[in-house]
Amino acid sequence: MACYIAPLAGAIICYGWRKASAAHPKYFWLNLLLAGGSIFGIVDHGWNNELLALSVPDLALGLLITAAIVAFWGAAFALPSASAATAKSV
């Protein structure tokens, strides 16, 4: 169960932070990625009848999934600006 709780908590926190402060629009995409990760976890656990199962390895997996989502989001926004800076210097 905790597999989808970590990305869901991240999505809720990110959403609240985006609405409370005029955050950069790129955080909208982080919010969508985190929400998508939690929806996937809910569907997967529901499909396997493990919706309310709770274990420490599942929590660790949820934290790993959340970290991977944030890393992917960071790379997605870092790579275009890095390639643009390289193109300008050439």
QUIMO-V812945 format. One record per helix or strand of 2 or more residues. SS is the DSSP state (alpha for helix, beta for strand). FROM is the first residue (numbers start at 0). LEN is the number of residues. If there is no record, write none. Layout:
BEGIN
[[SS FROM LEN] [SS FROM LEN]]
END
This chain:
BEGIN
[[alpha 1 19] [alpha 25 22] [alpha 55 34]]
END
